Amino acid sequence: MALASHTPSTWNDILSTTMHNYHKTLTDNIFNSRPLLNYLMSNGRVKKISGGISIVEPIIYTDGDADSYSEWDTVTVTPVNTATAAQFDWKQLYATVAISGLEEAQNNGKEMIVSLLEAKIMQAEDTLKTKLNGMLFGTTAGTTPANDFTSLIDLVDDVAVAGGIDPAGETWWKSIVTAVGAVDAAGLEAAMRTAYNSASDSGNDRVDSLFTDDAVFGFYESTLTPQVRYTDTAKANLGFQNLMFKNVPLFWDFQCPAGVMLGLNSKYVGLTIHSDRNFKQSPFTDNMSGSLGAPASGAGIGSASGNALDARVSFITTYGNSTVRNRRRCFKLTGISEA
């Protein structure tokens, strides 16, 4: 039986229930949609915490007290301050799912309502994917860039302050950063090899994923013979094109800055999300009248006005930020071009 378009409680019940049921799918679709987001999730560096004034990453930056000794030696204990912490501000991200009164009238049956909402959620998914992924690469900015998630371009750096720590006075808080410029195939591989080795130790603490733009990816591919164009098949099966360098997958992303390559170590680079605002969906409002910050609109986001005489809206909100706790184990190559 068709539902009358003038029954707001019925509409809200169906919309809110469908949004609730779709929550996990929406979150999975966002994190499995881009190589960088999938990398963070699959390597366990998307973590959830329940609160705090800021996001804190503990850092060990020097060796402690240790020595050899013989029988009956007197051991002198020398306290050494070996740890500090990087603190990252909470950032807030939102997307809206809005349905007009005309769309309500045109989609009266329950199945039609759900179908309409699924299309709206897919639109919100695509918006969130592009916005969050772009922020992490520093190529997409919100209306107020200071509110954006911190880009990995800034986290993997040797000059930019990160987590409240200035590398100018703390040399251990610097990534390996090289301006490559125009190079031939041998020059590109040499730059990658030097950066990789410099950001790694002689054991298993090393870069485990590389990200670049399509031009540099194609340049690197052209340096390989067909016999050595290996890929990480698991990632390829997820739809992520990649090539291997030192058994590490190299991905390309259309939102990566031109001429840049990031070498990341998943032990130290991550994304933190507030457990209570993990792409949380608010109930649909009866209308969109008033400002987006008013209770009637659903959720205290901003202060911009958003008047609509005949529409409903739900907000999808996320609190979090990207973090780093050992910059030395990551690298960044810039200005890469083919000579």
C-alpha positions as CSV (number, residue, x, y, z in Angstrom):
1,M,0.0,0.0,0.0
2,A,1.3,3.4,-0.9
3,L,2.3,5.8,1.9
4,A,0.8,9.3,1.7
5,S,3.4,12.0,1.2
6,H,2.0,14.0,4.1
7,T,2.9,11.5,6.8
8,P,6.1,12.8,8.2
9,S,6.5,10.4,11.1
10,T,6.2,7.4,8.7
11,W,8.7,9.0,6.4
12,N,11.1,9.7,9.2
13,D,10.8,6.2,10.7
14,I,11.6,4.6,7.3
15,L,14.5,7.0,6.5
16,S,16.1,6.8,9.9
17,T,15.8,3.0,10.1
18,T,17.3,2.6,6.7
19,M,20.2,5.0,7.5
20,H,20.9,3.1,10.7
21,N,21.0,-0.3,9.0
22,Y,23.2,1.1,6.2
23,H,25.8,2.5,8.6
24,K,28.4,-0.3,8.5
25,T,28.1,-0.6,4.7
26,L,28.6,3.2,4.3
27,T,31.7,3.1,6.5
28,D,33.2,0.1,4.7
29,N,32.5,1.6,1.3
30,I,34.4,4.8,2.3
31,F,37.5,3.1,3.6
32,N,37.6,0.5,0.8
33,S,37.2,3.0,-2.0
34,R,40.7,4.6,-2.4
35,P,44.1,3.0,-2.1
36,L,45.2,5.3,0.7
37,L,42.1,4.8,2.8
38,N,42.1,1.1,2.3
39,Y,45.8,1.0,3.2
40,L,45.2,2.7,6.5
41,M,42.3,0.4,7.3
42,S,43.9,-2.8,6.3
43,N,47.1,-2.2,8.2
44,G,45.2,-1.4,11.4
45,R,46.1,2.3,11.5
46,V,42.5,3.5,11.5
47,K,41.9,3.4,15.3
48,K,38.9,4.4,17.4
49,I,39.1,6.3,20.7
50,S,36.3,7.4,22.9
51,G,37.4,11.0,23.7
52,G,40.1,13.4,25.0
53,I,40.9,17.0,24.5
54,S,43.2,16.0,21.6
55,I,44.5,12.9,19.9
56,V,47.8,11.9,21.5
57,E,50.5,9.8,19.9
58,P,53.3,8.6,22.2
59,I,56.8,8.9,20.8
60,I,60.1,7.3,21.8
61,Y,62.9,9.4,20.3
62,T,66.1,8.2,21.9
63,D,67.8,5.2,23.6
64,G,67.3,4.4,27.3
65,D,69.9,3.3,29.9
66,A,71.6,0.0,29.2
67,D,75.1,-1.5,29.6
68,S,77.0,-4.7,30.2
69,Y,78.1,-5.7,33.7
70,S,80.1,-8.4,35.6
71,E,79.5,-10.3,38.9
72,W,79.2,-8.0,41.9
73,D,79.4,-4.8,39.9
74,T,77.6,-1.8,41.2
75,V,75.2,-0.5,38.7
76,T,74.6,3.2,38.5
77,V,71.1,4.0,37.4
78,T,71.0,7.1,35.1
79,P,67.4,8.2,34.3
80,V,67.0,9.1,30.7
81,N,64.0,11.0,29.3
82,T,63.3,8.9,26.2
83,A,59.6,9.7,25.4
84,T,57.4,12.6,24.5
85,A,54.0,12.9,22.8
86,A,52.6,14.5,19.7
87,Q,49.1,16.0,20.0
88,F,46.7,16.4,17.1
89,D,43.5,18.5,17.2
90,W,40.2,16.9,16.6
91,K,38.8,17.7,13.1
92,Q,35.2,17.4,12.1
93,L,33.8,16.2,8.7
94,Y,30.2,16.1,7.6
95,A,28.0,15.3,4.6
96,T,24.3,15.8,4.2
97,V,21.5,13.6,2.9
98,A,18.7,15.8,1.9
99,I,15.2,14.9,0.5
100,S,12.8,17.5,-0.8
101,G,9.1,17.5,-0.4
102,L,8.7,17.0,-4.1
103,E,10.8,13.8,-3.9
104,E,8.7,12.6,-1.1
105,A,5.5,13.1,-3.2
106,Q,7.1,11.3,-6.1
107,N,8.3,8.3,-4.0
108,N,5.4,7.3,-1.9
109,G,5.8,3.5,-1.5
110,K,8.2,2.1,1.1
111,E,10.3,0.4,-1.5
112,M,10.5,3.7,-3.5
113,I,11.5,5.6,-0.4
114,V,14.3,3.1,0.4
115,S,15.5,3.2,-3.2
116,L,15.6,7.0,-3.2
117,L,17.5,7.0,0.1
118,E,20.1,4.5,-1.1
119,A,20.8,6.8,-4.1
120,K,21.2,9.7,-1.7
121,I,23.5,7.8,0.6
122,M,25.6,6.7,-2.4
123,Q,25.9,10.4,-3.3
124,A,27.0,11.2,0.3
125,E,29.5,8.3,0.2
126,D,31.1,9.6,-3.0
127,T,31.3,13.1,-1.5
128,L,32.9,11.8,1.7
129,K,35.4,9.6,-0.1
130,T,36.6,12.5,-2.3
131,K,36.7,15.0,0.5
132,L,38.5,12.8,3.1
133,N,41.0,11.3,0.6
134,G,41.7,14.7,-0.9
135,M,42.3,16.2,2.5
136,L,44.8,13.4,3.4
137,F,46.7,14.3,0.2
138,G,46.3,18.0,0.8
139,T,44.6,18.6,-2.6
140,T,41.1,19.1,-1.4
141,A,40.2,21.8,1.1
142,G,37.0,22.7,2.9
143,T,35.5,26.1,3.2
144,T,37.8,26.7,6.2
145,P,41.1,24.8,5.5
146,A,42.1,25.0,9.2
147,N,39.2,22.7,10.0
148,D,40.4,20.0,7.6
149,F,42.0,16.7,8.5
150,T,45.8,17.1,8.4
151,S,47.3,16.1,5.1
152,L,50.0,13.4,5.0
153,I,51.9,15.8,2.8
154,D,52.4,17.9,5.9
155,L,52.9,15.0,8.3
156,V,55.6,13.4,6.1
157,D,57.9,16.4,6.0
158,D,61.1,17.9,7.4
159,V,59.9,21.5,7.9
160,A,56.2,21.5,8.9
161,V,55.2,21.4,12.5
162,A,53.3,18.2,13.3
163,G,51.6,17.2,16.5
164,G,52.9,20.4,18.1
165,I,56.5,19.4,17.6
166,D,58.8,21.7,15.5
167,P,61.4,19.7,13.5
168,A,63.6,22.9,13.4
169,G,64.5,22.2,17.0
170,E,64.0,18.5,17.1
171,T,66.0,16.9,14.3
172,W,64.6,13.4,15.1
173,W,61.2,14.7,14.0
174,K,62.0,14.9,10.3
175,S,61.0,12.7,7.4
176,I,63.3,11.9,4.6
177,V,62.4,14.6,2.0
178,T,64.1,14.9,-1.4
179,A,63.4,17.3,-4.3
180,V,64.0,15.0,-7.3
181,G,63.3,17.2,-10.3
182,A,63.7,15.9,-13.9
183,V,65.3,12.5,-14.1
184,D,65.6,9.5,-16.3
185,A,64.6,6.0,-15.4
186,A,67.9,5.3,-13.5
187,G,67.6,8.6,-11.7
188,L,64.0,7.8,-10.5
189,E,64.9,4.4,-9.2
190,A,68.0,5.8,-7.5
191,A,65.9,8.5,-5.7
192,M,63.4,5.9,-4.6
193,R,66.0,3.5,-3.4
194,T,67.9,6.1,-1.5
195,A,64.7,7.4,0.2
196,Y,63.5,3.9,1.0
197,N,66.8,2.9,2.5
198,S,67.1,6.1,4.5
199,A,63.7,5.7,6.0
200,S,64.2,2.0,6.9
201,D,66.4,0.1,9.3
202,S,68.3,-3.1,8.5
203,G,65.4,-5.2,10.0
204,N,61.7,-5.2,9.3
205,D,61.0,-1.6,10.3
206,R,60.6,-0.2,6.8
207,V,58.2,1.6,4.4
208,D,55.4,-0.8,3.4
209,S,53.5,1.2,0.8
210,L,54.1,3.9,-1.8
211,F,51.6,6.5,-3.3
212,T,52.0,8.8,-6.2
213,D,50.1,10.4,-9.1
214,D,49.3,8.8,-12.4
215,A,52.1,10.5,-14.3
216,V,54.9,9.3,-12.0
217,F,53.2,5.9,-11.8
218,G,53.3,5.7,-15.6
219,F,56.9,6.9,-15.6
220,Y,58.0,4.2,-13.1
221,E,56.0,1.6,-15.1
222,S,57.9,2.5,-18.2
223,T,61.2,1.8,-16.5
224,L,60.2,-1.9,-15.9
225,T,60.3,-4.7,-18.4
226,P,57.2,-6.9,-18.7
227,Q,59.0,-9.7,-16.9
228,V,59.4,-7.6,-13.7
229,R,56.1,-5.8,-13.6
230,Y,54.9,-7.6,-10.5
231,T,51.9,-6.4,-8.6
232,D,50.3,-7.1,-5.2
233,T,47.5,-9.4,-6.5
234,A,45.4,-9.0,-3.3
235,K,45.3,-5.2,-3.8
236,A,44.8,-5.6,-7.6
237,N,41.8,-7.8,-6.9
238,L,40.3,-5.0,-4.9
239,G,40.6,-2.8,-8.0
240,F,43.8,-0.9,-7.0
241,Q,46.4,-0.8,-9.7
242,N,49.9,-1.2,-8.3
243,L,53.5,-2.1,-9.1
244,M,56.1,-3.4,-6.8
245,F,59.3,-1.7,-5.7
246,K,61.5,-3.7,-3.2
247,N,58.4,-5.9,-2.6
248,V,56.4,-2.9,-1.6
249,P,53.3,-1.9,-3.6
250,L,53.3,1.4,-5.4
251,F,49.8,2.9,-6.0
252,W,48.6,5.8,-7.9
253,D,45.8,8.1,-6.8
254,F,44.2,10.8,-8.8
255,Q,44.1,13.1,-5.8
256,C,47.9,12.8,-5.0
257,P,49.7,16.0,-5.8
258,A,51.6,16.1,-9.1
259,G,55.2,14.9,-9.0
260,V,54.9,13.6,-5.4
261,M,55.7,10.2,-4.0
262,L,54.9,9.2,-0.4
263,G,56.6,6.3,1.3
264,L,54.6,5.3,4.3
265,N,55.2,3.0,7.2
266,S,51.9,1.8,8.6
267,K,53.4,1.3,12.1
268,Y,53.6,5.1,12.4
269,V,51.1,6.8,10.1
270,G,47.4,6.5,10.8
271,L,43.9,7.9,11.1
272,T,42.1,8.2,14.4
273,I,38.3,8.4,14.6
274,H,36.1,9.2,17.6
275,S,34.1,6.0,18.4
276,D,30.9,8.0,19.0
277,R,31.3,9.9,15.7
278,N,32.4,7.2,13.3
279,F,30.4,8.4,10.3
280,K,27.4,8.8,12.6
281,Q,24.1,9.5,11.0
282,S,21.6,11.9,12.7
283,P,17.8,11.4,12.4
284,F,16.0,13.1,9.6
285,T,14.5,16.4,10.5
286,D,11.0,17.5,9.7
287,N,12.3,20.3,7.6
288,M,15.5,22.3,6.9
289,S,14.3,25.7,8.2
290,G,16.7,27.7,10.3
291,S,20.5,27.4,10.4
292,L,22.6,24.4,10.2
293,G,23.8,25.0,13.8
294,A,20.2,25.1,15.2
295,P,18.7,22.1,17.0
296,A,15.9,21.9,14.5
297,S,18.4,21.0,11.7
298,G,19.8,18.1,13.6
299,A,23.2,18.4,14.9
300,G,25.2,21.5,15.8
301,I,27.4,21.8,12.7
302,G,28.6,25.2,11.8
303,S,26.6,28.3,11.7
304,A,25.8,28.8,8.0
305,S,22.2,29.3,7.2
306,G,20.4,26.6,5.2
307,N,16.8,27.6,4.8
308,A,14.5,25.2,2.9
309,L,10.7,25.5,3.0
310,D,9.9,21.9,2.1
311,A,12.7,19.4,2.7
312,R,14.3,17.0,5.2
313,V,18.0,16.5,6.0
314,S,20.2,14.0,7.9
315,F,23.9,14.7,8.7
316,I,26.7,12.1,8.5
317,T,29.4,13.3,10.9
318,T,32.9,12.2,11.7
319,Y,35.4,13.5,14.3
320,G,39.1,12.5,13.9
321,N,42.4,13.4,12.3
322,S,45.4,11.8,10.7
323,T,48.5,11.3,12.9
324,V,52.1,10.3,12.8
325,R,54.4,9.1,15.6
326,N,57.7,8.5,13.8
327,R,58.4,10.8,10.8
328,R,61.9,9.3,10.3
329,R,60.4,6.1,9.0
330,C,58.5,7.8,6.1
331,F,59.7,9.6,3.1
332,K,58.5,12.1,0.5
333,L,59.9,12.8,-3.0
334,T,58.8,16.0,-4.8
335,G,59.0,17.6,-8.2
336,I,59.4,14.3,-10.0
337,S,59.3,14.5,-13.8
338,E,60.6,12.6,-16.7
339,A,63.7,14.1,-18.3
